[in-house]
Amino acid sequence: MDDPDAKPAEGWQRPDRDNRRWRPAAEVAEDVADLERQGESREQVAVRLGMDRKSLERALMRAAQYKSRQPELIAEAG
């Protein structure tokens, strides 16, 4: 933004955030577990959830890390 008077191109609109809604990792992990119980592969699950495989794996890793820290977090709060 070198030009302080610059404006977006005519007709440009900010992408709709609802298309790529952020979801908590724990929620993603629950959905993955449900879909895998129904026989879906990880690749199929990623497609159904509108994610790429790498993002799905990261969400599962974050959910597992949070779950392993939960007793620690409860102790800190109490």
KOLVO-27492 format. One record per atom (N, C-alpha, C): residue in one letter; residue number from 1; x, y, z; atom name. Coordinates in Angstrom, 2 decimals, always signed. Example, Ala and Ser with C-alpha at 12.3 -4.5 7.8 and 13.67 -1.06 7.14 Angstrom:
residues 2
REC   r     k         X         Y         Z    a
REC   A     1    +13.19     -5.69     +7.80    N
REC   A     1    +12.30     -4.50     +7.80   CA
REC   A     1    +13.20     -3.30     +7.80    C
REC   S     2    +12.85     -2.25     +7.08    N
REC   S     2    +13.67     -1.06     +7.14   CA
REC   S     2    +12.90     +0.03     +7.87    C
END
This chain:
residues 78
REC   r     k         X         Y         Z    a
REC   M     1     +0.83     -1.18     +0.00    N
REC   M     1     +0.00     +0.00     +0.00   CA
REC   M     1     +0.88     +1.25     +0.00    C
REC   D     2     +1.55     +1.44     -1.09    N
REC   D     2     +2.42     +2.61     -1.19   CA
REC   D     2     +1.62     +3.88     -1.40    C
REC   D     3     +0.47     +3.75     -2.03    N
REC   D     3     -0.35     +4.91     -2.36   CA
REC   D     3     -1.50     +5.02     -1.36    C
REC   P     4     -1.48     +6.00     -0.46    N
REC   P     4     -2.54     +6.12     +0.54   CA
REC   P     4     -3.91     +6.40     -0.08    C
REC   D     5     -3.94     +6.85     -1.33    N
REC   D     5     -5.22     +7.11     -1.99   CA
REC   D     5     -5.71     +5.92     -2.80    C
REC   A     6     -4.98     +4.79     -2.75    N
REC   A     6     -5.36     +3.61     -3.53   CA
REC   A     6     -6.69     +3.05     -3.05    C
REC   K     7     -7.43     +2.50     -3.98    N
REC   K     7     -8.72     +1.88     -3.69   CA
REC   K     7     -8.77     +0.52     -4.37    C
REC   P     8     -9.62     -0.40     -3.89    N
REC   P     8     -9.75     -1.71     -4.55   CA
REC   P     8    -10.25     -1.54     -5.99    C
REC   A     9     -9.95     -2.52     -6.81    N
REC   A     9    -10.43     -2.50     -8.19   CA
REC   A     9    -11.95     -2.46     -8.20    C
REC   E    10    -12.51     -1.81     -9.19    N
REC   E    10    -13.96     -1.69     -9.29   CA
REC   E    10    -14.59     -3.09     -9.37    C
REC   G    11    -15.59     -3.31     -8.55    N
REC   G    11    -16.29     -4.59     -8.54   CA
REC   G    11    -15.71     -5.60     -7.57    C
REC   W    12    -14.52     -5.32     -7.01    N
REC   W    12    -13.92     -6.25     -6.08   CA
REC   W    12    -14.70     -6.27     -4.77    C
REC   Q    13    -14.91     -7.47     -4.23    N
REC   Q    13    -15.56     -7.60     -2.94   CA
REC   Q    13    -14.77     -8.56     -2.08    C
REC   R    14    -14.76     -8.30     -0.79    N
REC   R    14    -14.07     -9.18     +0.14   CA
REC   R    14    -14.74    -10.55     +0.10    C
REC   P    15    -13.95    -11.64     +0.09    N
REC   P    15    -14.54    -12.98     +0.09   CA
REC   P    15    -15.44    -13.19     +1.31    C
REC   D    16    -16.47    -13.97     +1.12    N
REC   D    16    -17.40    -14.28     +2.20   CA
REC   D    16    -16.72    -15.21     +3.19    C
REC   R    17    -16.61    -14.79     +4.43    N
REC   R    17    -15.93    -15.60     +5.45   CA
REC   R    17    -16.69    -16.88     +5.77    C
REC   D    18    -17.99    -16.94     +5.53    N
REC   D    18    -18.75    -18.15     +5.84   CA
REC   D    18    -18.30    -19.34     +5.00    C
REC   N    19    -17.71    -19.08     +3.84    N
REC   N    19    -17.26    -20.18     +3.00   CA
REC   N    19    -16.10    -20.94     +3.64    C
REC   R    20    -15.30    -20.28     +4.44    N
REC   R    20    -14.14    -20.92     +5.07   CA
REC   R    20    -14.22    -20.69     +6.57    C
REC   R    21    -15.33    -21.08     +7.14    N
REC   R    21    -15.60    -20.86     +8.56   CA
REC   R    21    -14.61    -21.64     +9.42    C
REC   W    22    -14.03    -20.96    +10.38    N
REC   W    22    -13.13    -21.60    +11.32   CA
REC   W    22    -13.94    -22.47    +12.26    C
REC   R    23    -13.43    -23.66    +12.53    N
REC   R    23    -14.09    -24.57    +13.46   CA
REC   R    23    -13.10    -25.03    +14.51    C
REC   P    24    -13.52    -25.14    +15.74    N
REC   P    24    -12.62    -25.63    +16.78   CA
REC   P    24    -12.12    -27.04    +16.43    C
REC   A    25    -10.86    -27.30    +16.77    N
REC   A    25    -10.25    -28.59    +16.45   CA
REC   A    25    -11.02    -29.75    +17.08    C
REC   A    26    -11.54    -29.55    +18.28    N
REC   A    26    -12.30    -30.61    +18.95   CA
REC   A    26    -13.56    -30.96    +18.16    C
REC   E    27    -14.20    -29.95    +17.59    N
REC   E    27    -15.40    -30.18    +16.78   CA
REC   E    27    -15.05    -30.97    +15.51    C
REC   V    28    -13.94    -30.60    +14.88    N
REC   V    28    -13.48    -31.32    +13.69   CA
REC   V    28    -13.19    -32.78    +14.06    C
REC   A    29    -12.50    -32.98    +15.19    N
REC   A    29    -12.14    -34.34    +15.62   CA
REC   A    29    -13.39    -35.19    +15.85    C
REC   E    30    -14.43    -34.61    +16.43    N
REC   E    30    -15.68    -35.35    +16.63   CA
REC   E    30    -16.29    -35.76    +15.30    C
REC   D    31    -16.31    -34.83    +14.35    N
REC   D    31    -16.87    -35.13    +13.03   CA
REC   D    31    -16.06    -36.22    +12.33    C
REC   V    32    -14.73    -36.15    +12.46    N
REC   V    32    -13.87    -37.15    +11.85   CA
REC   V    32    -14.18    -38.53    +12.43    C
REC   A    33    -14.27    -38.61    +13.75    N
REC   A    33    -14.56    -39.88    +14.40   CA
REC   A    33    -15.89    -40.46    +13.92    C
REC   D    34    -16.91    -39.62    +13.83    N
REC   D    34    -18.22    -40.08    +13.37   CA
REC   D    34    -18.16    -40.60    +11.94    C
REC   L    35    -17.50    -39.85    +11.07    N
REC   L    35    -17.43    -40.25     +9.66   CA
REC   L    35    -16.56    -41.49     +9.46    C
REC   E    36    -15.50    -41.62    +10.24    N
REC   E    36    -14.67    -42.82    +10.13   CA
REC   E    36    -15.42    -44.05    +10.63    C
REC   R    37    -16.25    -43.89    +11.65    N
REC   R    37    -17.08    -45.02    +12.12   CA
REC   R    37    -18.05    -45.47    +11.03    C
REC   Q    38    -18.42    -44.54    +10.15    N
REC   Q    38    -19.32    -44.87     +9.05   CA
REC   Q    38    -18.57    -45.44     +7.84    C
REC   G    39    -17.24    -45.61     +7.98    N
REC   G    39    -16.45    -46.24     +6.93   CA
REC   G    39    -15.75    -45.29     +5.97    C
REC   E    40    -15.79    -43.99     +6.25    N
REC   E    40    -15.14    -43.02     +5.37   CA
REC   E    40    -13.63    -43.04     +5.62    C
REC   S    41    -12.83    -42.85     +4.57    N
REC   S    41    -11.38    -42.72     +4.70   CA
REC   S    41    -11.06    -41.29     +5.12    C
REC   R    42     -9.82    -41.05     +5.55    N
REC   R    42     -9.43    -39.69     +5.93   CA
REC   R    42     -9.57    -38.73     +4.74    C
REC   E    43     -9.21    -39.21     +3.57    N
REC   E    43     -9.33    -38.37     +2.37   CA
REC   E    43    -10.80    -38.00     +2.12    C
REC   Q    44    -11.69    -38.98     +2.25    N
REC   Q    44    -13.12    -38.71     +2.06   CA
REC   Q    44    -13.65    -37.77     +3.14    C
REC   V    45    -13.18    -37.96     +4.37    N
REC   V    45    -13.60    -37.10     +5.47   CA
REC   V    45    -13.18    -35.66     +5.19    C
REC   A    46    -11.94    -35.49     +4.75    N
REC   A    46    -11.44    -34.14     +4.45   CA
REC   A    46    -12.32    -33.47     +3.40    C
REC   V    47    -12.66    -34.19     +2.36    N
REC   V    47    -13.51    -33.63     +1.30   CA
REC   V    47    -14.89    -33.28     +1.86    C
REC   R    48    -15.46    -34.18     +2.64    N
REC   R    48    -16.80    -33.92     +3.21   CA
REC   R    48    -16.81    -32.72     +4.13    C
REC   L    49    -15.70    -32.49     +4.83    N
REC   L    49    -15.63    -31.35     +5.76   CA
REC   L    49    -15.12    -30.08     +5.09    C
REC   G    50    -14.80    -30.17     +3.80    N
REC   G    50    -14.36    -28.99     +3.08   CA
REC   G    50    -12.96    -28.55     +3.44    C
REC   M    51    -12.10    -29.52     +3.77    N
REC   M    51    -10.73    -29.23     +4.18   CA
REC   M    51     -9.78    -30.01     +3.30    C
REC   D    52     -8.52    -29.57     +3.25    N
REC   D    52     -7.54    -30.43     +2.61   CA
REC   D    52     -7.01    -31.40     +3.67    C
REC   R    53     -6.36    -32.45     +3.24    N
REC   R    53     -5.92    -33.51     +4.16   CA
REC   R    53     -4.95    -32.96     +5.21    C
REC   K    54     -4.05    -32.08     +4.81    N
REC   K    54     -3.07    -31.54     +5.73   CA
REC   K    54     -3.74    -30.73     +6.85    C
REC   S    55     -4.74    -29.92     +6.49    N
REC   S    55     -5.46    -29.13     +7.50   CA
REC   S    55     -6.23    -30.04     +8.45    C
REC   L    56     -6.79    -31.11     +7.90    N
REC   L    56     -7.52    -32.07     +8.73   CA
REC   L    56     -6.57    -32.71     +9.74    C
REC   E    57     -5.41    -33.13     +9.29    N
REC   E    57     -4.44    -33.76    +10.19   CA
REC   E    57     -3.97    -32.78    +11.27    C
REC   R    58     -3.76    -31.51    +10.90    N
REC   R    58     -3.35    -30.51    +11.89   CA
REC   R    58     -4.44    -30.31    +12.94    C
REC   A    59     -5.69    -30.27    +12.50    N
REC   A    59     -6.80    -30.10    +13.45   CA
REC   A    59     -6.87    -31.28    +14.41    C
REC   L    60     -6.65    -32.48    +13.90    N
REC   L    60     -6.67    -33.66    +14.77   CA
REC   L    60     -5.51    -33.62    +15.77    C
REC   M    61     -4.36    -33.16    +15.32    N
REC   M    61     -3.20    -33.05    +16.21   CA
REC   M    61     -3.47    -32.02    +17.31    C
REC   R    62     -4.06    -30.87    +16.94    N
REC   R    62     -4.38    -29.84    +17.94   CA
REC   R    62     -5.40    -30.37    +18.95    C
REC   A    63     -6.40    -31.10    +18.47    N
REC   A    63     -7.42    -31.65    +19.36   CA
REC   A    63     -6.80    -32.63    +20.35    C
REC   A    64     -5.88    -33.47    +19.87    N
REC   A    64     -5.22    -34.44    +20.74   CA
REC   A    64     -4.35    -33.73    +21.77    C
REC   Q    65     -3.65    -32.68    +21.36    N
REC   Q    65     -2.81    -31.92    +22.29   CA
REC   Q    65     -3.67    -31.26    +23.36    C
REC   Y    66     -4.79    -30.68    +22.95    N
REC   Y    66     -5.68    -30.03    +23.92   CA
REC   Y    66     -6.24    -31.06    +24.89    C
REC   K    67     -6.64    -32.22    +24.36    N
REC   K    67     -7.22    -33.26    +25.21   CA
REC   K    67     -6.20    -33.74    +26.24    C
REC   S    68     -4.94    -33.87    +25.83    N
REC   S    68     -3.91    -34.33    +26.76   CA
REC   S    68     -3.59    -33.28    +27.82    C
REC   R    69     -3.84    -32.01    +27.53    N
REC   R    69     -3.56    -30.92    +28.48   CA
REC   R    69     -4.77    -30.58    +29.35    C
REC   Q    70     -5.92    -31.13    +29.07    N
REC   Q    70     -7.13    -30.73    +29.77   CA
REC   Q    70     -7.02    -30.82    +31.30    C
REC   P    71     -6.53    -31.91    +31.88    N
REC   P    71     -6.42    -31.93    +33.35   CA
REC   P    71     -5.52    -30.82    +33.87    C
REC   E    72     -4.47    -30.53    +33.13    N
REC   E    72     -3.54    -29.45    +33.50   CA
REC   E    72     -4.25    -28.10    +33.48    C
REC   L    73     -5.08    -27.87    +32.47    N
REC   L    73     -5.80    -26.60    +32.36   CA
REC   L    73     -6.83    -26.45    +33.46    C
REC   I    74     -7.49    -27.54    +33.82    N
REC   I    74     -8.49    -27.51    +34.89   CA
REC   I    74     -7.81    -27.18    +36.22    C
REC   A    75     -6.63    -27.77    +36.46    N
REC   A    75     -5.88    -27.51    +37.70   CA
REC   A    75     -5.47    -26.04    +37.79    C
REC   E    76     -5.06    -25.47    +36.65    N
REC   E    76     -4.65    -24.06    +36.63   CA
REC   E    76     -5.83    -23.15    +36.94    C
REC   A    77     -7.02    -23.52    +36.45    N
REC   A    77     -8.21    -22.67    +36.64   CA
REC   A    77     -8.72    -22.75    +38.07    C
REC   G    78     -8.51    -23.89    +38.74    N
REC   G    78     -9.08    -24.10    +40.07   CA
REC   G    78     -8.21    -23.62    +41.12    C
END
